[in-house]
Amino acid sequence: PYYVDLNQNLFLQASLHSSDTNLLVFVDTCVASPDPTNFTAQTYELIRSGCVKDPTYTSHYSPRSTVARFAFNVFSFVNRYPSVYLRCELVVCRDNDYSSRCYQGCVRRSKRNTNS
């Protein structure tokens, strides 16, 4: 566990360790939950499909493409839960493959036509 005070910025870093230097790491989704075994019931989205959901979430520059850095303001789930757990999904792509998921950024699902 990592202990922080409420409203403090929490800085995170995800690193890919590979001999292939032509890779890129992209933070796709990060969800918080008061239950480390359940990330579907009571959750809070920080980022989903590359789209920032929390106004305090920020991406930070990294000198290496194999490192993703980000931060958000620490919160609690209604004072009833002493801990907040994170589950993040990252995508690894070829660097300079501009058609890859890493270069698409925020992907919003299109709404279906109700006529069909």
N, C-alpha and C positions, 0 to 999 in steps of 0.2 A: 504493500500500500504506500501511497504517497499522500502526505497530509498537507493540506493548504487551507487557508481561511477563506470564508465566503467573500465574493467579489474581488478576489485576487486573480490576476491573470495566470493561467497555467499554460506553459510552453511545452510542446511535444515535438518529437522528432522521430521519424521512421527512416531507417537506413536499409538499403539493399546491399548485401555483400555478395559480389559476383566478380569473376575475372573479366567478364564482358563489360567493357567501359562504354558501350553504346546503348545503354538502357536508361530509361526514365521512369521515375516513380510518381504516381498521381494519386492524391487522396480523393476517393470517389464518395465514400459514405462514412460518417461517424455518428453513432447513436449512443445516447446515455440511458442508463436504467438503474433503478435502486436495487435490482435483483440481478446478480451475476449470471444466473441461469436462464433468464427470461428477457429477451430483447424484443418482445412483440406486444406485451400487455401495456405496462406503464412505461413509456419511453419519451425521450426528448431528442429531437433531431438537431444536430449541429450542422451537418452538411449531408445532402442526399443527392445522388447522381451528379455530383460536382456542383450542385446548386446550394449556396450558403443559406441556411435556415435560421441560424442564430445571429443576431446583429453584432455580437461581440466576437464572433469567429473571424480570424484573420490568417491569411497565408503569409509566410515569411520567406524571404530570399534565402536560397542555399547556393553555395558556389559549385556544388556537385549535383548533377541530374539524378543521381541515385539516392538522394536524401530529400525527404519532404518535411518541411517545418511548418507548424501551425500553432495557434493559441486560441484560447477562449476564456471568458470570465467564469470563474467557478460559481456554481449554484448548488442548491439542495432541492430535493424532492419534498416539498412541504414539511420541513422539520421533523417528519416522522421517521426518516431514514438517515442513518448516520453516514452512509457511504453512497457514492455514485460510481458506477462502473461504465467503462467505455468499450464499445466494439466498433472497430474501424475496418473498412474494406479499402484496400489500395490496389491500384492497377499498375502493372509493369508493362512498358511498351518499348519498342525500338526508338531510340532518340532520332529525331528528324523524320519520323514517319508521320506526316501531318494528317493522314487519314485515320490514325489510330485513336482509340478512346482517350488517351492522355491529352490529345490536342483539341478534343471536342469541347472541353470545359463543361459548363452547365448544360445538361440534357433534360429538357422538359418533355414529358410524354404528351403526345398530341391527343386531344379529346376525340373520341369516336363520334361519328355521325349517327344520330338516333334514328334516321330514316331507313337505314339498312337493316 
